[in-house]
Amino acid sequence: MARVQASDETWAAFRAQLGVTPVSVALGRLVEREVARTARSSASDAEGVRVALEDAREVARELAALIARLEPLAGEPVSGGRSH
């Protein structure tokens, strides 16, 4: 097992949020997401682009769901972009 470089507090929070999910399963998912992120960034052949696009759409759906959940809590209206 690789040593995870996180503070004890961060590691404890991660472990708590996992519930009954084994750490090995959660870390495997994180590795898969990182590999998919790299694949999305470097896809060039037709099949790679198709897979990357499908994966990117799934990430976009996850982000949209997160934004929809957080915006009401922040008291911010739904918008198409950020303003600073």
PDB file of N, CA, C and O in Angstrom:
ATOM      1  N   MET A   1       0.839  -1.189   0.000  1.00  0.00           N
ATOM      2  CA  MET A   1       0.000   0.000   0.000  1.00  0.00           C
ATOM      3  C   MET A   1       0.881   1.249   0.000  1.00  0.00           C
ATOM      4  O   MET A   1       1.885   1.321   0.708  1.00  0.00           O
ATOM      5  N   ALA A   2       0.494   2.194  -0.782  1.00  0.00           N
ATOM      6  CA  ALA A   2       1.213   3.463  -0.823  1.00  0.00           C
ATOM      7  C   ALA A   2       0.784   4.319   0.359  1.00  0.00           C
ATOM      8  O   ALA A   2      -0.365   4.264   0.797  1.00  0.00           O
ATOM      9  N   ARG A   3       1.699   5.094   0.857  1.00  0.00           N
ATOM     10  CA  ARG A   3       1.378   6.018   1.939  1.00  0.00           C
ATOM     11  C   ARG A   3       0.654   7.212   1.338  1.00  0.00           C
ATOM     12  O   ARG A   3       1.151   7.848   0.409  1.00  0.00           O
ATOM     13  N   VAL A   4      -0.496   7.505   1.863  1.00  0.00           N
ATOM     14  CA  VAL A   4      -1.281   8.635   1.375  1.00  0.00           C
ATOM     15  C   VAL A   4      -0.769   9.902   2.036  1.00  0.00           C
ATOM     16  O   VAL A   4      -0.644   9.970   3.259  1.00  0.00           O
ATOM     17  N   GLN A   5      -0.474  10.899   1.222  1.00  0.00           N
ATOM     18  CA  GLN A   5       0.048  12.153   1.755  1.00  0.00           C
ATOM     19  C   GLN A   5      -1.098  13.114   2.017  1.00  0.00           C
ATOM     20  O   GLN A   5      -1.446  13.945   1.178  1.00  0.00           O
ATOM     21  N   ALA A   6      -1.666  12.980   3.185  1.00  0.00           N
ATOM     22  CA  ALA A   6      -2.746  13.852   3.623  1.00  0.00           C
ATOM     23  C   ALA A   6      -2.599  14.026   5.127  1.00  0.00           C
ATOM     24  O   ALA A   6      -2.057  13.160   5.814  1.00  0.00           O
ATOM     25  N   SER A   7      -3.081  15.143   5.623  1.00  0.00           N
ATOM     26  CA  SER A   7      -3.027  15.363   7.068  1.00  0.00           C
ATOM     27  C   SER A   7      -3.902  14.327   7.765  1.00  0.00           C
ATOM     28  O   SER A   7      -4.802  13.745   7.158  1.00  0.00           O
ATOM     29  N   ASP A   8      -3.629  14.110   9.024  1.00  0.00           N
ATOM     30  CA  ASP A   8      -4.438  13.162   9.794  1.00  0.00           C
ATOM     31  C   ASP A   8      -5.906  13.584   9.790  1.00  0.00           C
ATOM     32  O   ASP A   8      -6.799  12.740   9.710  1.00  0.00           O
ATOM     33  N   GLU A   9      -6.149  14.878   9.877  1.00  0.00           N
ATOM     34  CA  GLU A   9      -7.523  15.400   9.877  1.00  0.00           C
ATOM     35  C   GLU A   9      -8.225  15.112   8.545  1.00  0.00           C
ATOM     36  O   GLU A   9      -9.374  14.671   8.526  1.00  0.00           O
ATOM     37  N   THR A  10      -7.527  15.363   7.435  1.00  0.00           N
ATOM     38  CA  THR A  10      -8.091  15.104   6.111  1.00  0.00           C
ATOM     39  C   THR A  10      -8.342  13.618   5.917  1.00  0.00           C
ATOM     40  O   THR A  10      -9.391  13.227   5.404  1.00  0.00           O
ATOM     41  N   TRP A  11      -7.386  12.785   6.324  1.00  0.00           N
ATOM     42  CA  TRP A  11      -7.535  11.338   6.180  1.00  0.00           C
ATOM     43  C   TRP A  11      -8.730  10.843   6.999  1.00  0.00           C
ATOM     44  O   TRP A  11      -9.500  10.006   6.528  1.00  0.00           O
ATOM     45  N   ALA A  12      -8.884  11.355   8.215  1.00  0.00           N
ATOM     46  CA  ALA A  12     -10.003  10.948   9.069  1.00  0.00           C
ATOM     47  C   ALA A  12     -11.337  11.344   8.433  1.00  0.00           C
ATOM     48  O   ALA A  12     -12.294  10.571   8.470  1.00  0.00           O
ATOM     49  N   ALA A  13     -11.403  12.543   7.850  1.00  0.00           N
ATOM     50  CA  ALA A  13     -12.634  12.995   7.186  1.00  0.00           C
ATOM     51  C   ALA A  13     -12.944  12.115   5.980  1.00  0.00           C
ATOM     52  O   ALA A  13     -14.101  11.763   5.748  1.00  0.00           O
ATOM     53  N   PHE A  14     -11.914  11.760   5.212  1.00  0.00           N
ATOM     54  CA  PHE A  14     -12.090  10.887   4.050  1.00  0.00           C
ATOM     55  C   PHE A  14     -12.620   9.534   4.490  1.00  0.00           C
ATOM     56  O   PHE A  14     -13.581   9.022   3.916  1.00  0.00           O
ATOM     57  N   ARG A  15     -12.004   8.958   5.497  1.00  0.00           N
ATOM     58  CA  ARG A  15     -12.427   7.648   6.003  1.00  0.00           C
ATOM     59  C   ARG A  15     -13.865   7.708   6.519  1.00  0.00           C
ATOM     60  O   ARG A  15     -14.642   6.781   6.295  1.00  0.00           O
ATOM     61  N   ALA A  16     -14.218   8.787   7.202  1.00  0.00           N
ATOM     62  CA  ALA A  16     -15.573   8.917   7.742  1.00  0.00           C
ATOM     63  C   ALA A  16     -16.606   8.995   6.622  1.00  0.00           C
ATOM     64  O   ALA A  16     -17.675   8.393   6.727  1.00  0.00           O
ATOM     65  N   GLN A  17     -16.303   9.723   5.560  1.00  0.00           N
ATOM     66  CA  GLN A  17     -17.274   9.863   4.470  1.00  0.00           C
ATOM     67  C   GLN A  17     -17.446   8.576   3.682  1.00  0.00           C
ATOM     68  O   GLN A  17     -18.455   8.405   2.998  1.00  0.00           O
ATOM     69  N   LEU A  18     -16.480   7.669   3.765  1.00  0.00           N
ATOM     70  CA  LEU A  18     -16.583   6.402   3.047  1.00  0.00           C
ATOM     71  C   LEU A  18     -17.639   5.480   3.627  1.00  0.00           C
ATOM     72  O   LEU A  18     -18.192   4.638   2.918  1.00  0.00           O
ATOM     73  N   GLY A  19     -17.919   5.633   4.904  1.00  0.00           N
ATOM     74  CA  GLY A  19     -18.871   4.722   5.529  1.00  0.00           C
ATOM     75  C   GLY A  19     -18.337   3.302   5.487  1.00  0.00           C
ATOM     76  O   GLY A  19     -17.250   3.029   5.996  1.00  0.00           O
ATOM     77  N   VAL A  20     -19.097   2.392   4.881  1.00  0.00           N
ATOM     78  CA  VAL A  20     -18.692   0.989   4.831  1.00  0.00           C
ATOM     79  C   VAL A  20     -17.868   0.650   3.585  1.00  0.00           C
ATOM     80  O   VAL A  20     -17.427  -0.488   3.427  1.00  0.00           O
ATOM     81  N   THR A  21     -17.660   1.627   2.704  1.00  0.00           N
ATOM     82  CA  THR A  21     -16.860   1.384   1.504  1.00  0.00           C
ATOM     83  C   THR A  21     -15.394   1.191   1.903  1.00  0.00           C
ATOM     84  O   THR A  21     -14.831   2.040   2.595  1.00  0.00           O
ATOM     85  N   PRO A  22     -14.772   0.096   1.479  1.00  0.00           N
ATOM     86  CA  PRO A  22     -13.360  -0.111   1.794  1.00  0.00           C
ATOM     87  C   PRO A  22     -12.487   0.988   1.171  1.00  0.00           C
ATOM     88  O   PRO A  22     -12.773   1.478   0.078  1.00  0.00           O
ATOM     89  N   VAL A  23     -11.433   1.360   1.875  1.00  0.00           N
ATOM     90  CA  VAL A  23     -10.515   2.383   1.376  1.00  0.00           C
ATOM     91  C   VAL A  23      -9.951   1.972   0.025  1.00  0.00           C
ATOM     92  O   VAL A  23      -9.792   2.817  -0.856  1.00  0.00           O
ATOM     93  N   SER A  24      -9.647   0.700  -0.155  1.00  0.00           N
ATOM     94  CA  SER A  24      -9.072   0.238  -1.427  1.00  0.00           C
ATOM     95  C   SER A  24     -10.034   0.505  -2.586  1.00  0.00           C
ATOM     96  O   SER A  24      -9.597   0.854  -3.683  1.00  0.00           O
ATOM     97  N   VAL A  25     -11.318   0.346  -2.358  1.00  0.00           N
ATOM     98  CA  VAL A  25     -12.316   0.605  -3.401  1.00  0.00           C
ATOM     99  C   VAL A  25     -12.367   2.098  -3.711  1.00  0.00           C
ATOM    100  O   VAL A  25     -12.379   2.489  -4.878  1.00  0.00           O
ATOM    101  N   ALA A  26     -12.396   2.926  -2.684  1.00  0.00           N
ATOM    102  CA  ALA A  26     -12.457   4.373  -2.879  1.00  0.00           C
ATOM    103  C   ALA A  26     -11.213   4.892  -3.585  1.00  0.00           C
ATOM    104  O   ALA A  26     -11.309   5.726  -4.486  1.00  0.00           O
ATOM    105  N   LEU A  27     -10.044   4.400  -3.179  1.00  0.00           N
ATOM    106  CA  LEU A  27      -8.813   4.836  -3.832  1.00  0.00           C
ATOM    107  C   LEU A  27      -8.751   4.348  -5.273  1.00  0.00           C
ATOM    108  O   LEU A  27      -8.226   5.044  -6.142  1.00  0.00           O
ATOM    109  N   GLY A  28      -9.280   3.164  -5.530  1.00  0.00           N
ATOM    110  CA  GLY A  28      -9.363   2.665  -6.903  1.00  0.00           C
ATOM    111  C   GLY A  28     -10.208   3.576  -7.771  1.00  0.00           C
ATOM    112  O   GLY A  28      -9.858   3.843  -8.920  1.00  0.00           O
ATOM    113  N   ARG A  29     -11.317   4.053  -7.232  1.00  0.00           N
ATOM    114  CA  ARG A  29     -12.180   4.981  -7.978  1.00  0.00           C
ATOM    115  C   ARG A  29     -11.454   6.289  -8.267  1.00  0.00           C
ATOM    116  O   ARG A  29     -11.573   6.848  -9.358  1.00  0.00           O
ATOM    117  N   LEU A  30     -10.698   6.775  -7.276  1.00  0.00           N
ATOM    118  CA  LEU A  30      -9.941   8.010  -7.484  1.00  0.00           C
ATOM    119  C   LEU A  30      -8.897   7.841  -8.582  1.00  0.00           C
ATOM    120  O   LEU A  30      -8.701   8.737  -9.403  1.00  0.00           O
ATOM    121  N   VAL A  31      -8.227   6.685  -8.594  1.00  0.00           N
ATOM    122  CA  VAL A  31      -7.239   6.407  -9.639  1.00  0.00           C
ATOM    123  C   VAL A  31      -7.921   6.356 -10.999  1.00  0.00           C
ATOM    124  O   VAL A  31      -7.412   6.917 -11.969  1.00  0.00           O
ATOM    125  N   GLU A  32      -9.072   5.687 -11.079  1.00  0.00           N
ATOM    126  CA  GLU A  32      -9.806   5.610 -12.342  1.00  0.00           C
ATOM    127  C   GLU A  32     -10.202   6.987 -12.837  1.00  0.00           C
ATOM    128  O   GLU A  32     -10.115   7.265 -14.033  1.00  0.00           O
ATOM    129  N   ARG A  33     -10.639   7.858 -11.928  1.00  0.00           N
ATOM    130  CA  ARG A  33     -11.024   9.223 -12.323  1.00  0.00           C
ATOM    131  C   ARG A  33      -9.827   9.996 -12.851  1.00  0.00           C
ATOM    132  O   ARG A  33      -9.942  10.741 -13.824  1.00  0.00           O
ATOM    133  N   GLU A  34      -8.679   9.818 -12.211  1.00  0.00           N
ATOM    134  CA  GLU A  34      -7.482  10.535 -12.653  1.00  0.00           C
ATOM    135  C   GLU A  34      -7.032  10.037 -14.019  1.00  0.00           C
ATOM    136  O   GLU A  34      -6.652  10.839 -14.872  1.00  0.00           O
ATOM    137  N   VAL A  35      -7.067   8.746 -14.237  1.00  0.00           N
ATOM    138  CA  VAL A  35      -6.704   8.185 -15.545  1.00  0.00           C
ATOM    139  C   VAL A  35      -7.685   8.689 -16.603  1.00  0.00           C
ATOM    140  O   VAL A  35      -7.267   9.048 -17.704  1.00  0.00           O
ATOM    141  N   ALA A  36      -8.975   8.723 -16.290  1.00  0.00           N
ATOM    142  CA  ALA A  36      -9.983   9.220 -17.228  1.00  0.00           C
ATOM    143  C   ALA A  36      -9.751  10.693 -17.537  1.00  0.00           C
ATOM    144  O   ALA A  36      -9.924  11.119 -18.678  1.00  0.00           O
ATOM    145  N   ARG A  37      -9.358  11.478 -16.530  1.00  0.00           N
ATOM    146  CA  ARG A  37      -9.092  12.903 -16.744  1.00  0.00           C
ATOM    147  C   ARG A  37      -7.949  13.077 -17.738  1.00  0.00           C
ATOM    148  O   ARG A  37      -8.025  13.904 -18.647  1.00  0.00           O
ATOM    149  N   THR A  38      -6.900  12.297 -17.560  1.00  0.00           N
ATOM    150  CA  THR A  38      -5.761  12.365 -18.477  1.00  0.00           C
ATOM    151  C   THR A  38      -6.179  11.929 -19.877  1.00  0.00           C
ATOM    152  O   THR A  38      -5.777  12.538 -20.868  1.00  0.00           O
ATOM    153  N   ALA A  39      -6.986  10.874 -19.957  1.00  0.00           N
ATOM    154  CA  ALA A  39      -7.454  10.387 -21.263  1.00  0.00           C
ATOM    155  C   ALA A  39      -8.306  11.449 -21.962  1.00  0.00           C
ATOM    156  O   ALA A  39      -8.203  11.628 -23.176  1.00  0.00           O
ATOM    157  N   ARG A  40      -9.149  12.155 -21.196  1.00  0.00           N
ATOM    158  CA  ARG A  40      -9.970  13.215 -21.791  1.00  0.00           C
ATOM    159  C   ARG A  40      -9.083  14.300 -22.384  1.00  0.00           C
ATOM    160  O   ARG A  40      -9.381  14.850 -23.444  1.00  0.00           O
ATOM    161  N   SER A  41      -8.002  14.600 -21.696  1.00  0.00           N
ATOM    162  CA  SER A  41      -7.118  15.684 -22.130  1.00  0.00           C
ATOM    163  C   SER A  41      -6.269  15.321 -23.338  1.00  0.00           C
ATOM    164  O   SER A  41      -5.854  16.200 -24.094  1.00  0.00           O
ATOM    165  N   SER A  42      -6.008  14.030 -23.524  1.00  0.00           N
ATOM    166  CA  SER A  42      -5.067  13.648 -24.577  1.00  0.00           C
ATOM    167  C   SER A  42      -5.674  12.810 -25.699  1.00  0.00           C
ATOM    168  O   SER A  42      -4.948  12.348 -26.579  1.00  0.00           O
ATOM    169  N   ALA A  43      -6.984  12.606 -25.684  1.00  0.00           N
ATOM    170  CA  ALA A  43      -7.616  11.782 -26.721  1.00  0.00           C
ATOM    171  C   ALA A  43      -7.409  12.394 -28.094  1.00  0.00           C
ATOM    172  O   ALA A  43      -7.562  13.602 -28.279  1.00  0.00           O
ATOM    173  N   SER A  44      -7.052  11.535 -29.072  1.00  0.00           N
ATOM    174  CA  SER A  44      -6.854  12.059 -30.425  1.00  0.00           C
ATOM    175  C   SER A  44      -7.471  11.164 -31.495  1.00  0.00           C
ATOM    176  O   SER A  44      -7.919  11.671 -32.523  1.00  0.00           O
ATOM    177  N   ASP A  45      -7.509   9.832 -31.281  1.00  0.00           N
ATOM    178  CA  ASP A  45      -8.130   8.972 -32.289  1.00  0.00           C
ATOM    179  C   ASP A  45      -9.643   8.966 -32.072  1.00  0.00           C
ATOM    180  O   ASP A  45     -10.121   9.332 -30.999  1.00  0.00           O
ATOM    181  N   ALA A  46     -10.383   8.554 -33.078  1.00  0.00           N
ATOM    182  CA  ALA A  46     -11.848   8.636 -33.048  1.00  0.00           C
ATOM    183  C   ALA A  46     -12.446   7.908 -31.842  1.00  0.00           C
ATOM    184  O   ALA A  46     -13.322   8.458 -31.176  1.00  0.00           O
ATOM    185  N   GLU A  47     -11.998   6.693 -31.547  1.00  0.00           N
ATOM    186  CA  GLU A  47     -12.558   5.938 -30.425  1.00  0.00           C
ATOM    187  C   GLU A  47     -12.187   6.599 -29.098  1.00  0.00           C
ATOM    188  O   GLU A  47     -13.019   6.693 -28.196  1.00  0.00           O
ATOM    189  N   GLY A  48     -10.951   7.054 -28.979  1.00  0.00           N
ATOM    190  CA  GLY A  48     -10.525   7.730 -27.759  1.00  0.00           C
ATOM    191  C   GLY A  48     -11.316   9.002 -27.515  1.00  0.00           C
ATOM    192  O   GLY A  48     -11.694   9.300 -26.383  1.00  0.00           O
ATOM    193  N   VAL A  49     -11.562   9.745 -28.572  1.00  0.00           N
ATOM    194  CA  VAL A  49     -12.347  10.976 -28.459  1.00  0.00           C
ATOM    195  C   VAL A  49     -13.778  10.648 -28.054  1.00  0.00           C
ATOM    196  O   VAL A  49     -14.356  11.342 -27.217  1.00  0.00           O
ATOM    197  N   ARG A  50     -14.360   9.593 -28.638  1.00  0.00           N
ATOM    198  CA  ARG A  50     -15.726   9.205 -28.284  1.00  0.00           C
ATOM    199  C   ARG A  50     -15.830   8.852 -26.802  1.00  0.00           C
ATOM    200  O   ARG A  50     -16.746   9.302 -26.114  1.00  0.00           O
ATOM    201  N   VAL A  51     -14.889   8.046 -26.314  1.00  0.00           N
ATOM    202  CA  VAL A  51     -14.883   7.642 -24.904  1.00  0.00           C
ATOM    203  C   VAL A  51     -14.655   8.857 -24.008  1.00  0.00           C
ATOM    204  O   VAL A  51     -15.317   9.010 -22.982  1.00  0.00           O
ATOM    205  N   ALA A  52     -13.712   9.722 -24.401  1.00  0.00           N
ATOM    206  CA  ALA A  52     -13.426  10.920 -23.616  1.00  0.00           C
ATOM    207  C   ALA A  52     -14.631  11.844 -23.555  1.00  0.00           C
ATOM    208  O   ALA A  52     -14.918  12.427 -22.509  1.00  0.00           O
ATOM    209  N   LEU A  53     -15.338  11.981 -24.674  1.00  0.00           N
ATOM    210  CA  LEU A  53     -16.527  12.824 -24.709  1.00  0.00           C
ATOM    211  C   LEU A  53     -17.624  12.268 -23.805  1.00  0.00           C
ATOM    212  O   LEU A  53     -18.276  13.020 -23.080  1.00  0.00           O
ATOM    213  N   GLU A  54     -17.824  10.963 -23.846  1.00  0.00           N
ATOM    214  CA  GLU A  54     -18.809  10.318 -22.979  1.00  0.00           C
ATOM    215  C   GLU A  54     -18.448  10.540 -21.509  1.00  0.00           C
ATOM    216  O   GLU A  54     -19.312  10.850 -20.689  1.00  0.00           O
ATOM    217  N   ASP A  55     -17.180  10.380 -21.190  1.00  0.00           N
ATOM    218  CA  ASP A  55     -16.718  10.584 -19.817  1.00  0.00           C
ATOM    219  C   ASP A  55     -16.873  12.044 -19.400  1.00  0.00           C
ATOM    220  O   ASP A  55     -17.304  12.331 -18.283  1.00  0.00           O
ATOM    221  N   ALA A  56     -16.522  12.965 -20.296  1.00  0.00           N
ATOM    222  CA  ALA A  56     -16.645  14.389 -19.990  1.00  0.00           C
ATOM    223  C   ALA A  56     -18.104  14.773 -19.737  1.00  0.00           C
ATOM    224  O   ALA A  56     -18.392  15.587 -18.860  1.00  0.00           O
ATOM    225  N   ARG A  57     -19.012  14.192 -20.498  1.00  0.00           N
ATOM    226  CA  ARG A  57     -20.438  14.467 -20.274  1.00  0.00           C
ATOM    227  C   ARG A  57     -20.886  13.973 -18.899  1.00  0.00           C
ATOM    228  O   ARG A  57     -21.691  14.630 -18.239  1.00  0.00           O
ATOM    229  N   GLU A  58     -20.372  12.825 -18.464  1.00  0.00           N
ATOM    230  CA  GLU A  58     -20.713  12.312 -17.134  1.00  0.00           C
ATOM    231  C   GLU A  58     -20.182  13.251 -16.050  1.00  0.00           C
ATOM    232  O   GLU A  58     -20.877  13.532 -15.073  1.00  0.00           O
ATOM    233  N   VAL A  59     -18.964  13.730 -16.221  1.00  0.00           N
ATOM    234  CA  VAL A  59     -18.402  14.692 -15.274  1.00  0.00           C
ATOM    235  C   VAL A  59     -19.257  15.958 -15.258  1.00  0.00           C
ATOM    236  O   VAL A  59     -19.522  16.505 -14.188  1.00  0.00           O
ATOM    237  N   ALA A  60     -19.691  16.427 -16.419  1.00  0.00           N
ATOM    238  CA  ALA A  60     -20.533  17.620 -16.501  1.00  0.00           C
ATOM    239  C   ALA A  60     -21.858  17.414 -15.778  1.00  0.00           C
ATOM    240  O   ALA A  60     -22.348  18.325 -15.111  1.00  0.00           O
ATOM    241  N   ARG A  61     -22.441  16.225 -15.904  1.00  0.00           N
ATOM    242  CA  ARG A  61     -23.697  15.927 -15.187  1.00  0.00           C
ATOM    243  C   ARG A  61     -23.469  15.958 -13.680  1.00  0.00           C
ATOM    244  O   ARG A  61     -24.288  16.498 -12.936  1.00  0.00           O
ATOM    245  N   GLU A  62     -22.356  15.379 -13.229  1.00  0.00           N
ATOM    246  CA  GLU A  62     -22.046  15.390 -11.800  1.00  0.00           C
ATOM    247  C   GLU A  62     -21.875  16.821 -11.298  1.00  0.00           C
ATOM    248  O   GLU A  62     -22.381  17.176 -10.233  1.00  0.00           O
ATOM    249  N   LEU A  63     -21.158  17.643 -12.070  1.00  0.00           N
ATOM    250  CA  LEU A  63     -20.959  19.035 -11.666  1.00  0.00           C
ATOM    251  C   LEU A  63     -22.271  19.813 -11.661  1.00  0.00           C
ATOM    252  O   LEU A  63     -22.512  20.613 -10.756  1.00  0.00           O
ATOM    253  N   ALA A  64     -23.113  19.589 -12.655  1.00  0.00           N
ATOM    254  CA  ALA A  64     -24.408  20.271 -12.709  1.00  0.00           C
ATOM    255  C   ALA A  64     -25.252  19.908 -11.490  1.00  0.00           C
ATOM    256  O   ALA A  64     -25.910  20.774 -10.914  1.00  0.00           O
ATOM    257  N   ALA A  65     -25.240  18.637 -11.096  1.00  0.00           N
ATOM    258  CA  ALA A  65     -25.995  18.212  -9.916  1.00  0.00           C
ATOM    259  C   ALA A  65     -25.428  18.856  -8.658  1.00  0.00           C
ATOM    260  O   ALA A  65     -26.185  19.270  -7.779  1.00  0.00           O
ATOM    261  N   LEU A  66     -24.119  18.944  -8.563  1.00  0.00           N
ATOM    262  CA  LEU A  66     -23.495  19.578  -7.403  1.00  0.00           C
ATOM    263  C   LEU A  66     -23.836  21.063  -7.345  1.00  0.00           C
ATOM    264  O   LEU A  66     -24.170  21.585  -6.281  1.00  0.00           O
ATOM    265  N   ILE A  67     -23.753  21.734  -8.475  1.00  0.00           N
ATOM    266  CA  ILE A  67     -24.095  23.159  -8.536  1.00  0.00           C
ATOM    267  C   ILE A  67     -25.550  23.369  -8.146  1.00  0.00           C
ATOM    268  O   ILE A  67     -25.859  24.277  -7.375  1.00  0.00           O
ATOM    269  N   ALA A  68     -26.450  22.537  -8.671  1.00  0.00           N
ATOM    270  CA  ALA A  68     -27.874  22.666  -8.354  1.00  0.00           C
ATOM    271  C   ALA A  68     -28.132  22.477  -6.859  1.00  0.00           C
ATOM    272  O   ALA A  68     -29.029  23.108  -6.301  1.00  0.00           O
ATOM    273  N   ARG A  69     -27.359  21.622  -6.217  1.00  0.00           N
ATOM    274  CA  ARG A  69     -27.524  21.405  -4.777  1.00  0.00           C
ATOM    275  C   ARG A  69     -26.940  22.554  -3.964  1.00  0.00           C
ATOM    276  O   ARG A  69     -27.508  22.942  -2.944  1.00  0.00           O
ATOM    277  N   LEU A  70     -25.808  23.104  -4.408  1.00  0.00           N
ATOM    278  CA  LEU A  70     -25.115  24.120  -3.628  1.00  0.00           C
ATOM    279  C   LEU A  70     -25.672  25.530  -3.808  1.00  0.00           C
ATOM    280  O   LEU A  70     -25.675  26.313  -2.858  1.00  0.00           O
ATOM    281  N   GLU A  71     -26.141  25.865  -4.998  1.00  0.00           N
ATOM    282  CA  GLU A  71     -26.617  27.230  -5.250  1.00  0.00           C
ATOM    283  C   GLU A  71     -27.700  27.676  -4.283  1.00  0.00           C
ATOM    284  O   GLU A  71     -27.613  28.786  -3.758  1.00  0.00           O
ATOM    285  N   PRO A  72     -28.723  26.856  -4.024  1.00  0.00           N
ATOM    286  CA  PRO A  72     -29.742  27.312  -3.067  1.00  0.00           C
ATOM    287  C   PRO A  72     -29.168  27.536  -1.666  1.00  0.00           C
ATOM    288  O   PRO A  72     -29.629  28.415  -0.937  1.00  0.00           O
ATOM    289  N   LEU A  73     -28.184  26.758  -1.299  1.00  0.00           N
ATOM    290  CA  LEU A  73     -27.569  26.911   0.017  1.00  0.00           C
ATOM    291  C   LEU A  73     -26.749  28.189   0.107  1.00  0.00           C
ATOM    292  O   LEU A  73     -26.617  28.782   1.178  1.00  0.00           O
ATOM    293  N   ALA A  74     -26.197  28.610  -1.039  1.00  0.00           N
ATOM    294  CA  ALA A  74     -25.375  29.823  -1.085  1.00  0.00           C
ATOM    295  C   ALA A  74     -26.222  31.058  -1.341  1.00  0.00           C
ATOM    296  O   ALA A  74     -25.734  32.182  -1.215  1.00  0.00           O
ATOM    297  N   GLY A  75     -27.482  30.863  -1.697  1.00  0.00           N
ATOM    298  CA  GLY A  75     -28.357  31.982  -1.994  1.00  0.00           C
ATOM    299  C   GLY A  75     -28.032  32.662  -3.310  1.00  0.00           C
ATOM    300  O   GLY A  75     -28.356  33.832  -3.513  1.00  0.00           O
ATOM    301  N   GLU A  76     -27.381  31.914  -4.213  1.00  0.00           N
ATOM    302  CA  GLU A  76     -27.023  32.467  -5.519  1.00  0.00           C
ATOM    303  C   GLU A  76     -27.992  31.983  -6.591  1.00  0.00           C
ATOM    304  O   GLU A  76     -28.407  30.824  -6.575  1.00  0.00           O
ATOM    305  N   PRO A  77     -28.355  32.862  -7.522  1.00  0.00           N
ATOM    306  CA  PRO A  77     -29.211  32.430  -8.618  1.00  0.00           C
ATOM    307  C   PRO A  77     -28.442  31.553  -9.593  1.00  0.00           C
ATOM    308  O   PRO A  77     -27.218  31.646  -9.693  1.00  0.00           O
ATOM    309  N   VAL A  78     -29.165  30.702 -10.308  1.00  0.00           N
ATOM    310  CA  VAL A  78     -28.561  29.887 -11.353  1.00  0.00           C
ATOM    311  C   VAL A  78     -28.136  30.822 -12.467  1.00  0.00           C
ATOM    312  O   VAL A  78     -28.914  31.672 -12.899  1.00  0.00           O
ATOM    313  N   SER A  79     -26.898  30.672 -12.937  1.00  0.00           N
ATOM    314  CA  SER A  79     -26.400  31.545 -14.004  1.00  0.00           C
ATOM    315  C   SER A  79     -25.556  30.728 -14.966  1.00  0.00           C
ATOM    316  O   SER A  79     -25.153  29.605 -14.664  1.00  0.00           O
ATOM    317  N   GLY A  80     -25.297  31.305 -16.117  1.00  0.00           N
ATOM    318  CA  GLY A  80     -24.501  30.629 -17.127  1.00  0.00           C
ATOM    319  C   GLY A  80     -23.008  30.816 -16.935  1.00  0.00           C
ATOM    320  O   GLY A  80     -22.219  30.152 -17.607  1.00  0.00           O
ATOM    321  N   GLY A  81     -22.606  31.679 -16.058  1.00  0.00           N
ATOM    322  CA  GLY A  81     -21.184  31.925 -15.863  1.00  0.00           C
ATOM    323  C   GLY A  81     -20.942  32.573 -14.537  1.00  0.00           C
ATOM    324  O   GLY A  81     -21.872  32.897 -13.798  1.00  0.00           O
ATOM    325  N   ARG A  82     -19.661  32.760 -14.241  1.00  0.00           N
ATOM    326  CA  ARG A  82     -19.288  33.372 -12.988  1.00  0.00           C
ATOM    327  C   ARG A  82     -18.928  34.824 -13.232  1.00  0.00           C
ATOM    328  O   ARG A  82     -18.389  35.173 -14.283  1.00  0.00           O
ATOM    329  N   SER A  83     -19.225  35.657 -12.269  1.00  0.00           N
ATOM    330  CA  SER A  83     -18.793  37.039 -12.367  1.00  0.00           C
ATOM    331  C   SER A  83     -17.929  37.357 -11.150  1.00  0.00           C
ATOM    332  O   SER A  83     -18.156  36.833 -10.059  1.00  0.00           O
ATOM    333  N   HIS A  84     -16.958  38.203 -11.348  1.00  0.00           N
ATOM    334  CA  HIS A  84     -16.029  38.524 -10.256  1.00  0.00           C
ATOM    335  C   HIS A  84     -16.073  39.990  -9.985  1.00  0.00           C
ATOM    336  O   HIS A  84     -15.367  40.477  -9.102  1.00  0.00           O
TER     337      HIS A  84
END
